[in-house]
Amino acid sequence: MSDHDPILIAGGGIGGLTAALALRLHGFPVEVYERRPDRDIESGGTGQTIYSNATTALSRLGLAEGLKTCGVVVTRAESRTERDTLLFQTDLREYEWPGSHPSMAVRRGGLCRVLMDACERAGVTVHLDSPCAGYTDHGDNVTLHLKDGRQVTGALLVGADGIGSAIRAQLIDDGGPVPLGITSYRGISPDSGGLPDGTIYLFRGLDAKVAGGAWPIGPEETSWSVSTYAPPGQHEKDRARMKARALDLLTGVNGPPRPVVEGTPLDAVIRTDIMVRRWSDTWVRGRVALLGDSAHAMPTELGQGACQAIEDAVVLAEQVADHADPAAALLAYQRLRMPRVRWVHDRVYRMRRVKPAKNAVVRRIVDALAKRIVAKAQPKMWRELLKPPPMRDLSQPRTGDVRTG
Ligand SMILES: Cc1cc2nc3c(=O)[nH]c(=O)nc-3n(C[C@H](O)[C@H](O)[C@H](O)COP(=O)(O)OP(=O)(O)OC[C@H]3O[C@@H](n4cnc5c(N)ncnc54)[C@H](O)[C@@H]3O)c2cc1C
C-alpha cells in the first residue's frame, strides 16, 4: 500500500462507519464520503435487531457502552398467529456463543450516531454532503469521483453505499435494486402494548396478506413493522394515511401490535418498499470492494442485513491489516465472507417459501408441521447465525501512529 494514502469509504451508514472504525483502530488513515448533508440518519424512527454475532463485533471495537445508549438487550423471539397464539419461541441466550455480547434491539439512527461519534474520536474524517459517482482503479491506487466534481485518491475504496450503490453499478453493473413487491409500515411508539422488555414479537396473518412485529428498543420506545404486498412507489400522501393503513392491515390481528401502532405519533411513522440485490459472486475487483447492502442486500426475514454489513466490515479490516498486498487482502475478505453471507441469504429465501394457508383448518395442520420442523432445525440455525466473526479485540486503546501500509 502506498504511504499515507487513506482508505476511502463510499457511504457512512452502519456498514461504512463500522468499516471506517475497524480500519482506523487497526491504524490506517480512513476517509468516509457520505451523501447525507446531516450527521443524523433520520427524523422518523426505526428500530432494528442487532443480533449477538454483530453486537459482539461492535463490542470488540469498543462500543459495548455505546450500544447501551441506543438500545436494549433482547433475549427472546416469539412467532405468533394473528390470534396471538404462540407458534414457536426462541431463547436467544441459549444460542449465543461464549464470551459474546447479547443481542440488542436498537434505534437505527442511535446506532449510526454511536458509530459516527466513535469514528470521529478515533480520527476518521467523515465528509458529509459528498455523494460518490464512481472511481478509477489505477492498479497502485484508486481515485474516487464525487458527484460535485471532486476527486480523491486512496489506497483502497470500500463501496458501502447501500442498496442503490454507485460503486456496485460500476464494479458489477447488474442493474439496480429489485423490488420484492412488499412494503413495510414502521414506527416507534411510546406504548409497548404490554410487551415485556427483551422480547421480539412476530406475527403472520391468516390470509398471508400481512405480517409484522413489535419489539421494545428502550424505555417507552417500542419499534414495530406491519408489512403487506404492494407494488413499489405507491405511498400514501401523508403519515396520517400511512398510520391508518397500518391499522387497517391489523384488522383481525390480536395482541400487542394494534395498541403499539395506535400509540405512535405521526412523525414516527414511515413506509419502506422492500428491495433486494441479485446475488453476485463478485464483490471485489482490484483495489475496490463492496460491503453490506451494496454487496448483498437481502429480504428482512432474519433481521440480518445490518448484522452482516457489520461482519463484513470487521473481517475486511482484519484482512487489510493482515496482508501486505491490498488487492490480496480484498480477495481474502471476499473468500472469507461469501460462504457465510450465502448461507444467511439461503436461509432467508427458504423462510420466504413458507406461506401461511388461507384456510383455517389447513393452517392448523401447516402450523403443527412447521412447529415440528422449526423445533428440529432451530437450534442449529440460531447457533450458526449468532456465531461472531473472527477478529481481534480492538476495544482497548492502542498507542502508536497511523499505519501507512
Ligand atoms: C424494513 C427493514 C427492516 C430491517 N430490519 C433489520 C434488522 O432488524 N436487523 C438488521 O440487521 N438489518 C435489518 N434491515 C437491513 C438493514 O437496514 C441493512 O441491511 C443495513 O442498513 C445495510 O447497511 P449498509 O451500511 O450496507 O447500507 P445503508 O445502511 O443503506 O448505508 C448506506 C449509506 O450510504 C449512503 N450513500 C448511498 N449512496 C451514496 C453515494 N452515492 N455516495 C455517498 N454515500 C451514499 C447512504 O446515505 C447511507 O448512509 C432492515 C431493512 C429494512 C428495509
PDBQT file of the ligand as one rigid body, heavy atoms in Angstrom, charges set to zero:
ROOT
HETATM    1  C1  LIG A 501     -37.826  -2.702   6.883  1.00  0.00    +0.000 C 
HETATM    2  C2  LIG A 501     -36.419  -3.096   7.181  1.00  0.00    +0.000 A 
HETATM    3  C3  LIG A 501     -36.101  -3.705   8.389  1.00  0.00    +0.000 A 
HETATM    4  C4  LIG A 501     -34.789  -4.137   8.645  1.00  0.00    +0.000 A 
HETATM    5  N1  LIG A 501     -34.519  -4.706   9.855  1.00  0.00    +0.000 NA
HETATM    6  C5  LIG A 501     -33.259  -5.127  10.119  1.00  0.00    +0.000 A 
HETATM    7  C6  LIG A 501     -32.935  -5.697  11.400  1.00  0.00    +0.000 A 
HETATM    8  O1  LIG A 501     -33.768  -5.798  12.304  1.00  0.00    +0.000 OA
HETATM    9  N2  LIG A 501     -31.654  -6.107  11.596  1.00  0.00    +0.000 N 
HETATM   10  C7  LIG A 501     -30.685  -5.994  10.629  1.00  0.00    +0.000 A 
HETATM   11  O2  LIG A 501     -29.540  -6.400  10.864  1.00  0.00    +0.000 OA
HETATM   12  N3  LIG A 501     -30.975  -5.438   9.408  1.00  0.00    +0.000 NA
HETATM   13  C8  LIG A 501     -32.220  -5.010   9.140  1.00  0.00    +0.000 A 
HETATM   14  N4  LIG A 501     -32.509  -4.417   7.939  1.00  0.00    +0.000 N 
HETATM   15  C9  LIG A 501     -31.439  -4.299   6.922  1.00  0.00    +0.000 C 
HETATM   16  C10 LIG A 501     -30.501  -3.146   7.203  1.00  0.00    +0.000 C 
HETATM   17  O3  LIG A 501     -31.196  -1.923   7.340  1.00  0.00    +0.000 OA
HETATM   18  C11 LIG A 501     -29.494  -3.008   6.063  1.00  0.00    +0.000 C 
HETATM   19  O4  LIG A 501     -29.026  -4.272   5.670  1.00  0.00    +0.000 OA
HETATM   20  C12 LIG A 501     -28.317  -2.165   6.543  1.00  0.00    +0.000 C 
HETATM   21  O5  LIG A 501     -28.734  -0.845   6.822  1.00  0.00    +0.000 OA
HETATM   22  C13 LIG A 501     -27.205  -2.165   5.499  1.00  0.00    +0.000 C 
HETATM   23  O6  LIG A 501     -26.172  -1.314   5.920  1.00  0.00    +0.000 OA
HETATM   24  P1  LIG A 501     -25.243  -0.610   4.841  1.00  0.00    +0.000 P 
HETATM   25  O7  LIG A 501     -24.296   0.232   5.615  1.00  0.00    +0.000 OA
HETATM   26  O8  LIG A 501     -24.719  -1.611   3.898  1.00  0.00    +0.000 OA
HETATM   27  O9  LIG A 501     -26.228   0.299   3.998  1.00  0.00    +0.000 OA
HETATM   28  P2  LIG A 501     -27.047   1.582   4.466  1.00  0.00    +0.000 P 
HETATM   29  O10 LIG A 501     -27.427   1.466   5.896  1.00  0.00    +0.000 OA
HETATM   30  O11 LIG A 501     -28.117   1.779   3.461  1.00  0.00    +0.000 OA
HETATM   31  O12 LIG A 501     -25.987   2.764   4.356  1.00  0.00    +0.000 OA
HETATM   32  C14 LIG A 501     -25.548   3.245   3.110  1.00  0.00    +0.000 C 
HETATM   33  C15 LIG A 501     -25.055   4.662   3.318  1.00  0.00    +0.000 C 
HETATM   34  O13 LIG A 501     -24.506   5.114   2.081  1.00  0.00    +0.000 OA
HETATM   35  C16 LIG A 501     -25.016   6.402   1.795  1.00  0.00    +0.000 C 
HETATM   36  N5  LIG A 501     -24.992   6.535   0.339  1.00  0.00    +0.000 N 
HETATM   37  C17 LIG A 501     -25.825   5.987  -0.575  1.00  0.00    +0.000 A 
HETATM   38  N6  LIG A 501     -25.428   6.299  -1.826  1.00  0.00    +0.000 NA
HETATM   39  C18 LIG A 501     -24.337   7.063  -1.701  1.00  0.00    +0.000 A 
HETATM   40  C19 LIG A 501     -23.461   7.675  -2.634  1.00  0.00    +0.000 A 
HETATM   41  N7  LIG A 501     -23.662   7.586  -3.957  1.00  0.00    +0.000 N 
HETATM   42  N8  LIG A 501     -22.409   8.385  -2.172  1.00  0.00    +0.000 NA
HETATM   43  C20 LIG A 501     -22.170   8.502  -0.829  1.00  0.00    +0.000 A 
HETATM   44  N9  LIG A 501     -22.986   7.933   0.101  1.00  0.00    +0.000 NA
HETATM   45  C21 LIG A 501     -24.035   7.219  -0.330  1.00  0.00    +0.000 A 
HETATM   46  C22 LIG A 501     -26.403   6.440   2.402  1.00  0.00    +0.000 C 
HETATM   47  O14 LIG A 501     -26.824   7.763   2.661  1.00  0.00    +0.000 OA
HETATM   48  C23 LIG A 501     -26.173   5.627   3.696  1.00  0.00    +0.000 C 
HETATM   49  O15 LIG A 501     -25.742   6.439   4.754  1.00  0.00    +0.000 OA
HETATM   50  C24 LIG A 501     -33.791  -3.963   7.662  1.00  0.00    +0.000 A 
HETATM   51  C25 LIG A 501     -34.093  -3.330   6.456  1.00  0.00    +0.000 A 
HETATM   52  C26 LIG A 501     -35.386  -2.894   6.211  1.00  0.00    +0.000 A 
HETATM   53  C27 LIG A 501     -35.694  -2.235   4.890  1.00  0.00    +0.000 C 
ENDROOT
TORSDOF 0
